[in-house]
């Protein structure tokens, strides 16, 4: 099981953002719902691809709306490939 608090702290430190903002982003009901259908590695990749907690919030909103019937991570990868971008670049454009 992932330690979301540690992952949030790590991202906040790396990106020079508030840990509280990242912690709130990973503990929202929507993030919990989305991440429940992802592997630990997929969650870590998603978090690592977001350059701010606001990008994470935007991705989660997208996934809640778009990925109701498929794997959230697969949806992200498909969207990035369709646009010809890396996952991180696609997320930045959201």
N, CA, C and O atoms as a GROMACS GRO file, in nm:
protein
  376
    1UNK      N    1   0.085  -0.118   0.000
    1UNK     CA    2   0.000   0.000   0.000
    1UNK      C    3   0.089   0.124   0.000
    1UNK      O    4   0.190   0.131   0.071
    2UNK      N    5   0.050   0.220  -0.080
    2UNK     CA    6   0.126   0.344  -0.090
    2UNK      C    7   0.105   0.433   0.031
    2UNK      O    8  -0.003   0.436   0.090
    3UNK      N    9   0.209   0.504   0.066
    3UNK     CA   10   0.200   0.605   0.171
    3UNK      C   11   0.177   0.739   0.100
    3UNK      O   12   0.273   0.807   0.064
    4UNK      N   13   0.051   0.775   0.082
    4UNK     CA   14   0.017   0.897   0.008
    4UNK      C   15   0.071   1.022   0.075
    4UNK      O   16   0.106   1.119   0.007
    5UNK      N   17   0.077   1.023   0.206
    5UNK     CA   18   0.131   1.140   0.275
    5UNK      C   19   0.278   1.161   0.240
    5UNK      O   20   0.321   1.274   0.219
    6UNK      N   21   0.354   1.053   0.235
    6UNK     CA   22   0.496   1.064   0.199
    6UNK      C   23   0.513   1.106   0.054
    6UNK      O   24   0.599   1.188   0.022
    7UNK      N   25   0.431   1.049  -0.034
    7UNK     CA   26   0.439   1.087  -0.175
    7UNK      C   27   0.402   1.234  -0.194
    7UNK      O   28   0.465   1.305  -0.272
    8UNK      N   29   0.300   1.279  -0.123
    8UNK     CA   30   0.259   1.420  -0.131
    8UNK      C   31   0.371   1.511  -0.079
    8UNK      O   32   0.400   1.614  -0.138
    9UNK      N   33   0.431   1.472   0.031
    9UNK     CA   34   0.540   1.551   0.087
    9UNK      C   35   0.658   1.558  -0.010
    9UNK      O   36   0.718   1.664  -0.028
   10UNK      N   37   0.689   1.446  -0.072
   10UNK     CA   38   0.800   1.441  -0.168
   10UNK      C   39   0.774   1.532  -0.287
   10UNK      O   40   0.862   1.609  -0.327
   11UNK      N   41   0.653   1.525  -0.345
   11UNK     CA   42   0.620   1.611  -0.460
   11UNK      C   43   0.624   1.758  -0.420
   11UNK      O   44   0.676   1.841  -0.494
   12UNK      N   45   0.569   1.789  -0.305
   12UNK     CA   46   0.567   1.928  -0.259
   12UNK      C   47   0.710   1.981  -0.244
   12UNK      O   48   0.740   2.094  -0.283
   13UNK      N   49   0.797   1.900  -0.187
   13UNK     CA   50   0.936   1.941  -0.167
   13UNK      C   51   1.006   1.961  -0.301
   13UNK      O   52   1.073   2.063  -0.322
   14UNK      N   53   0.991   1.865  -0.391
   14UNK     CA   54   1.056   1.872  -0.522
   14UNK      C   55   1.009   1.995  -0.600
   14UNK      O   56   1.088   2.061  -0.666
   15UNK      N   57   0.880   2.025  -0.590
   15UNK     CA   58   0.821   2.133  -0.670
   15UNK      C   59   0.811   2.265  -0.594
   15UNK      O   60   0.758   2.364  -0.646
   16UNK      N   61   0.862   2.267  -0.472
   16UNK     CA   62   0.860   2.387  -0.390
   16UNK      C   63   0.717   2.440  -0.373
   16UNK      O   64   0.690   2.559  -0.388
   17UNK      N   65   0.626   2.348  -0.341
   17UNK     CA   66   0.488   2.383  -0.313
   17UNK      C   67   0.456   2.342  -0.170
   17UNK      O   68   0.534   2.274  -0.104
   18UNK      N   69   0.340   2.385  -0.123
   18UNK     CA   70   0.300   2.352   0.013
   18UNK      C   71   0.260   2.205   0.023
   18UNK      O   72   0.185   2.153  -0.059
   19UNK      N   73   0.313   2.139   0.126
   19UNK     CA   74   0.279   1.999   0.149
   19UNK      C   75   0.129   1.984   0.172
   19UNK      O   76   0.069   1.886   0.128
   20UNK      N   77   0.069   2.078   0.241
   20UNK     CA   78  -0.074   2.072   0.271
   20UNK      C   79  -0.157   2.066   0.142
   20UNK      O   80  -0.256   1.993   0.135
   21UNK      N   81  -0.117   2.141   0.040
   21UNK     CA   82  -0.190   2.141  -0.087
   21UNK      C   83  -0.184   2.005  -0.155
   21UNK      O   84  -0.284   1.955  -0.205
   22UNK      N   85  -0.066   1.945  -0.155
   22UNK     CA   86  -0.051   1.812  -0.215
   22UNK      C   87  -0.126   1.707  -0.134
   22UNK      O   88  -0.190   1.619  -0.190
   23UNK      N   89  -0.117   1.717  -0.003
   23UNK     CA   90  -0.188   1.620   0.082
   23UNK      C   91  -0.338   1.628   0.059
   23UNK      O   92  -0.406   1.526   0.049
   24UNK      N   93  -0.390   1.749   0.051
   24UNK     CA   94  -0.533   1.764   0.025
   24UNK      C   95  -0.570   1.706  -0.110
   24UNK      O   96  -0.676   1.644  -0.125
   25UNK      N   97  -0.483   1.725  -0.210
   25UNK     CA   98  -0.512   1.675  -0.345
   25UNK      C   99  -0.517   1.522  -0.350
   25UNK      O  100  -0.601   1.466  -0.420
   26UNK      N  101  -0.429   1.455  -0.276
   26UNK     CA  102  -0.428   1.308  -0.281
   26UNK      C  103  -0.532   1.243  -0.191
   26UNK      O  104  -0.558   1.124  -0.202
   27UNK      N  105  -0.590   1.321  -0.100
   27UNK     CA  106  -0.690   1.264  -0.010
   27UNK      C  107  -0.833   1.303  -0.048
   27UNK      O  108  -0.926   1.276   0.029
   28UNK      N  109  -0.853   1.366  -0.163
   28UNK     CA  110  -0.990   1.397  -0.206
   28UNK      C  111  -1.062   1.267  -0.239
   28UNK      O  112  -0.999   1.170  -0.280
   29UNK      N  113  -1.192   1.266  -0.223
   29UNK     CA  114  -1.269   1.146  -0.261
   29UNK      C  115  -1.248   1.108  -0.408
   29UNK      O  116  -1.242   0.989  -0.442
   30UNK      N  117  -1.237   1.207  -0.496
   30UNK     CA  118  -1.219   1.176  -0.638
   30UNK      C  119  -1.082   1.112  -0.664
   30UNK      O  120  -1.074   1.015  -0.741
   31UNK      N  121  -0.977   1.163  -0.601
   31UNK     CA  122  -0.846   1.100  -0.620
   31UNK      C  123  -0.848   0.957  -0.564
   31UNK      O  124  -0.793   0.865  -0.624
   32UNK      N  125  -0.910   0.940  -0.450
   32UNK     CA  126  -0.920   0.807  -0.390
   32UNK      C  127  -0.994   0.711  -0.482
   32UNK      O  128  -0.954   0.596  -0.497
   33UNK      N  129  -1.100   0.759  -0.543
   33UNK     CA  130  -1.178   0.677  -0.636
   33UNK      C  131  -1.095   0.638  -0.758
   33UNK      O  132  -1.091   0.522  -0.797
   34UNK      N  133  -1.029   0.736  -0.816
   34UNK     CA  134  -0.948   0.712  -0.935
   34UNK      C  135  -0.830   0.621  -0.904
   34UNK      O  136  -0.805   0.524  -0.976
   35UNK      N  137  -0.758   0.650  -0.797
   35UNK     CA  138  -0.638   0.573  -0.766
   35UNK      C  139  -0.668   0.431  -0.720
   35UNK      O  140  -0.581   0.344  -0.726
   36UNK      N  141  -0.790   0.406  -0.675
   36UNK     CA  142  -0.829   0.270  -0.634
   36UNK      C  143  -0.824   0.174  -0.753
   36UNK      O  144  -0.812   0.053  -0.735
   37UNK      N  145  -0.835   0.227  -0.874
   37UNK     CA  146  -0.832   0.146  -0.995
   37UNK      C  147  -0.698   0.152  -1.066
   37UNK      O  148  -0.688   0.123  -1.185
   38UNK      N  149  -0.594   0.191  -0.993
   38UNK     CA  150  -0.460   0.201  -1.049
   38UNK      C  151  -0.363   0.121  -0.962
   38UNK      O  152  -0.384   0.103  -0.842
   39UNK      N  153  -0.256   0.074  -1.026
   39UNK     CA  154  -0.152   0.007  -0.949
   39UNK      C  155  -0.069   0.112  -0.875
   39UNK      O  156  -0.077   0.231  -0.904
   40UNK      N  157   0.009   0.066  -0.778
   40UNK     CA  158   0.096   0.158  -0.704
   40UNK      C  159   0.189   0.232  -0.800
   40UNK      O  160   0.208   0.353  -0.786
   41UNK      N  161   0.246   0.160  -0.895
   41UNK     CA  162   0.337   0.222  -0.992
   41UNK      C  163   0.267   0.325  -1.078
   41UNK      O  164   0.326   0.429  -1.109
   42UNK      N  165   0.144   0.299  -1.116
   42UNK     CA  166   0.068   0.395  -1.195
   42UNK      C  167   0.040   0.522  -1.116
   42UNK      O  168   0.049   0.632  -1.169
   43UNK      N  169   0.006   0.506  -0.989
   43UNK     CA  170  -0.019   0.623  -0.903
   43UNK      C  171   0.110   0.705  -0.890
   43UNK      O  172   0.107   0.828  -0.899
   44UNK      N  173   0.221   0.638  -0.868
   44UNK     CA  174   0.348   0.708  -0.855
   44UNK      C  175   0.385   0.780  -0.984
   44UNK      O  176   0.435   0.893  -0.980
   45UNK      N  177   0.361   0.715  -1.098
   45UNK     CA  178   0.390   0.778  -1.227
   45UNK      C  179   0.300   0.899  -1.248
   45UNK      O  180   0.346   1.004  -1.294
   46UNK      N  181   0.174   0.886  -1.215
   46UNK     CA  182   0.081   0.998  -1.227
   46UNK      C  183   0.128   1.116  -1.143
   46UNK      O  184   0.139   1.228  -1.194
   47UNK      N  185   0.157   1.092  -1.018
   47UNK     CA  186   0.202   1.200  -0.931
   47UNK      C  187   0.331   1.262  -0.982
   47UNK      O  188   0.347   1.384  -0.980
   48UNK      N  189   0.423   1.178  -1.029
   48UNK     CA  190   0.550   1.228  -1.080
   48UNK      C  191   0.536   1.306  -1.210
   48UNK      O  192   0.623   1.385  -1.244
   49UNK      N  193   0.426   1.284  -1.282
   49UNK     CA  194   0.403   1.354  -1.408
   49UNK      C  195   0.336   1.489  -1.389
   49UNK      O  196   0.330   1.570  -1.482
   50UNK      N  197   0.286   1.513  -1.271
   50UNK     CA  198   0.219   1.640  -1.242
   50UNK      C  199   0.322   1.740  -1.187
   50UNK      O  200   0.393   1.711  -1.091
   51UNK      N  201   0.328   1.855  -1.250
   51UNK     CA  202   0.426   1.957  -1.211
   51UNK      C  203   0.372   2.054  -1.107
   51UNK      O  204   0.439   2.150  -1.069
   52UNK      N  205   0.250   2.029  -1.061
   52UNK     CA  206   0.192   2.106  -0.952
   52UNK      C  207   0.071   2.030  -0.899
   52UNK      O  208   0.017   1.942  -0.966
   53UNK      N  209   0.030   2.064  -0.780
   53UNK     CA  210  -0.089   1.999  -0.724
   53UNK      C  211  -0.212   2.037  -0.806
   53UNK      O  212  -0.308   1.960  -0.813
   54UNK      N  213  -0.211   2.155  -0.866
   54UNK     CA  214  -0.323   2.197  -0.950
   54UNK      C  215  -0.334   2.109  -1.075
   54UNK      O  216  -0.444   2.081  -1.122
   55UNK      N  217  -0.220   2.068  -1.130
   55UNK     CA  218  -0.224   1.976  -1.243
   55UNK      C  219  -0.284   1.843  -1.200
   55UNK      O  220  -0.362   1.783  -1.274
   56UNK      N  221  -0.249   1.796  -1.081
   56UNK     CA  222  -0.306   1.672  -1.030
   56UNK      C  223  -0.457   1.686  -1.018
   56UNK      O  224  -0.532   1.596  -1.057
   57UNK      N  225  -0.503   1.797  -0.964
   57UNK     CA  226  -0.647   1.819  -0.950
   57UNK      C  227  -0.716   1.820  -1.087
   57UNK      O  228  -0.826   1.766  -1.101
   58UNK      N  229  -0.652   1.880  -1.187
   58UNK     CA  230  -0.710   1.884  -1.322
   58UNK      C  231  -0.716   1.744  -1.383
   58UNK      O  232  -0.815   1.709  -1.447
   59UNK      N  233  -0.612   1.665  -1.363
   59UNK     CA  234  -0.610   1.528  -1.416
   59UNK      C  235  -0.720   1.445  -1.349
   59UNK      O  236  -0.789   1.368  -1.416
   60UNK      N  237  -0.736   1.460  -1.221
   60UNK     CA  238  -0.838   1.384  -1.148
   60UNK      C  239  -0.977   1.423  -1.199
   60UNK      O  240  -1.062   1.336  -1.219
   61UNK      N  241  -1.001   1.551  -1.219
   61UNK     CA  242  -1.131   1.594  -1.274
   61UNK      C  243  -1.154   1.532  -1.411
   61UNK      O  244  -1.263   1.484  -1.441
   62UNK      N  245  -1.051   1.532  -1.494
   62UNK     CA  246  -1.059   1.472  -1.627
   62UNK      C  247  -1.093   1.323  -1.616
   62UNK      O  248  -1.182   1.274  -1.685
   63UNK      N  249  -1.023   1.253  -1.528
   63UNK     CA  250  -1.043   1.108  -1.515
   63UNK      C  251  -1.182   1.075  -1.461
   63UNK      O  252  -1.243   0.977  -1.504
   64UNK      N  253  -1.230   1.153  -1.369
   64UNK     CA  254  -1.364   1.128  -1.314
   64UNK      C  255  -1.467   1.141  -1.426
   64UNK      O  256  -1.563   1.064  -1.432
   65UNK      N  257  -1.447   1.238  -1.514
   65UNK     CA  258  -1.541   1.261  -1.623
   65UNK      C  259  -1.523   1.161  -1.737
   65UNK      O  260  -1.622   1.122  -1.800
   66UNK      N  261  -1.401   1.119  -1.764
   66UNK     CA  262  -1.370   1.043  -1.886
   66UNK      C  263  -1.354   0.893  -1.864
   66UNK      O  264  -1.392   0.815  -1.951
   67UNK      N  265  -1.300   0.852  -1.753
   67UNK     CA  266  -1.257   0.714  -1.736
   67UNK      C  267  -1.353   0.630  -1.653
   67UNK      O  268  -1.311   0.540  -1.580
   68UNK      N  269  -1.480   0.659  -1.663
   68UNK     CA  270  -1.577   0.587  -1.580
   68UNK      C  271  -1.580   0.438  -1.610
   68UNK      O  272  -1.609   0.357  -1.521
   69UNK      N  273  -1.551   0.399  -1.734
   69UNK     CA  274  -1.565   0.259  -1.772
   69UNK      C  275  -1.434   0.193  -1.814
   69UNK      O  276  -1.436   0.085  -1.873
   70UNK      N  277  -1.322   0.257  -1.786
   70UNK     CA  278  -1.193   0.197  -1.821
   70UNK      C  279  -1.090   0.233  -1.715
   70UNK      O  280  -1.117   0.309  -1.622
   71UNK      N  281  -0.973   0.177  -1.731
   71UNK     CA  282  -0.865   0.204  -1.637
   71UNK      C  283  -0.824   0.350  -1.646
   71UNK      O  284  -0.797   0.400  -1.755
   72UNK      N  285  -0.818   0.419  -1.533
   72UNK     CA  286  -0.778   0.560  -1.536
   72UNK      C  287  -0.640   0.581  -1.600
   72UNK      O  288  -0.621   0.673  -1.680
   73UNK      N  289  -0.546   0.496  -1.564
   73UNK     CA  290  -0.410   0.512  -1.617
   73UNK      C  291  -0.408   0.487  -1.768
   73UNK      O  292  -0.342   0.560  -1.842
   74UNK      N  293  -0.478   0.385  -1.813
   74UNK     CA  294  -0.485   0.356  -1.956
   74UNK      C  295  -0.546   0.474  -2.032
   74UNK      O  296  -0.503   0.507  -2.142
   75UNK      N  297  -0.647   0.535  -1.973
   75UNK     CA  298  -0.710   0.652  -2.034
   75UNK      C  299  -0.609   0.764  -2.051
   75UNK      O  300  -0.603   0.827  -2.156
   76UNK      N  301  -0.529   0.789  -1.948
   76UNK     CA  302  -0.428   0.894  -1.956
   76UNK      C  303  -0.326   0.866  -2.065
   76UNK      O  304  -0.292   0.954  -2.144
   77UNK      N  305  -0.277   0.742  -2.070
   77UNK     CA  306  -0.177   0.705  -2.169
   77UNK      C  307  -0.234   0.718  -2.310
   77UNK      O  308  -0.166   0.768  -2.399
   78UNK      N  309  -0.357   0.674  -2.330
   78UNK     CA  310  -0.421   0.684  -2.461
   78UNK      C  311  -0.436   0.829  -2.504
   78UNK      O  312  -0.409   0.863  -2.620
   79UNK      N  313  -0.479   0.914  -2.414
   79UNK     CA  314  -0.496   1.056  -2.447
   79UNK      C  315  -0.363   1.121  -2.481
   79UNK      O  316  -0.354   1.199  -2.576
   80UNK      N  317  -0.259   1.088  -2.405
   80UNK     CA  318  -0.126   1.144  -2.433
   80UNK      C  319  -0.076   1.097  -2.569
   80UNK      O  320  -0.023   1.177  -2.647
   81UNK      N  321  -0.092   0.968  -2.598
   81UNK     CA  322  -0.048   0.915  -2.727
   81UNK      C  323  -0.124   0.979  -2.842
   81UNK      O  324  -0.064   1.013  -2.944
   82UNK      N  325  -0.255   0.995  -2.826
   82UNK     CA  326  -0.336   1.058  -2.931
   82UNK      C  327  -0.285   1.198  -2.965
   82UNK      O  328  -0.290   1.240  -3.080
   83UNK      N  329  -0.238   1.267  -2.863
   83UNK     CA  330  -0.191   1.403  -2.885
   83UNK      C  331  -0.044   1.409  -2.924
   83UNK      O  332   0.007   1.516  -2.958
   84UNK      N  333   0.024   1.294  -2.919
   84UNK     CA  334   0.166   1.290  -2.956
   84UNK      C  335   0.258   1.346  -2.848
   84UNK      O  336   0.370   1.387  -2.878
   85UNK      N  337   0.211   1.348  -2.724
   85UNK     CA  338   0.288   1.406  -2.615
   85UNK      C  339   0.324   1.299  -2.512
   85UNK      O  340   0.263   1.192  -2.507
   86UNK      N  341   0.423   1.331  -2.430
   86UNK     CA  342   0.450   1.246  -2.315
   86UNK      C  343   0.338   1.268  -2.213
   86UNK      O  344   0.264   1.366  -2.222
   87UNK      N  345   0.327   1.179  -2.119
   87UNK     CA  346   0.223   1.194  -2.017
   87UNK      C  347   0.238   1.326  -1.943
   87UNK      O  348   0.140   1.398  -1.924
   88UNK      N  349   0.360   1.359  -1.901
   88UNK     CA  350   0.382   1.484  -1.827
   88UNK      C  351   0.346   1.606  -1.911
   88UNK      O  352   0.285   1.700  -1.861
   89UNK      N  353   0.384   1.604  -2.040
   89UNK     CA  354   0.351   1.718  -2.127
   89UNK      C  355   0.202   1.729  -2.150
   89UNK      O  356   0.147   1.839  -2.154
   90UNK      N  357   0.134   1.614  -2.166
   90UNK     CA  358  -0.010   1.617  -2.186
   90UNK      C  359  -0.080   1.672  -2.063
   90UNK      O  360  -0.173   1.753  -2.074
   91UNK      N  361  -0.036   1.629  -1.945
   91UNK     CA  362  -0.094   1.679  -1.821
   91UNK      C  363  -0.073   1.830  -1.809
   91UNK      O  364  -0.163   1.902  -1.766
   92UNK      N  365   0.044   1.876  -1.847
   92UNK     CA  366   0.073   2.020  -1.839
   92UNK      C  367  -0.022   2.101  -1.928
   92UNK      O  368  -0.051   2.217  -1.898
   93UNK      N  369  -0.069   2.041  -2.036
   93UNK     CA  370  -0.158   2.112  -2.128
   93UNK      C  371  -0.304   2.108  -2.083
   93UNK      O  372  -0.387   2.181  -2.138
   94UNK      N  373  -0.337   2.026  -1.986
   94UNK     CA  374  -0.476   2.018  -1.939
   94UNK      C  375  -0.526   2.151  -1.888
   94UNK      O  376  -0.641   2.161  -1.845
   0.00000   0.00000   0.00000
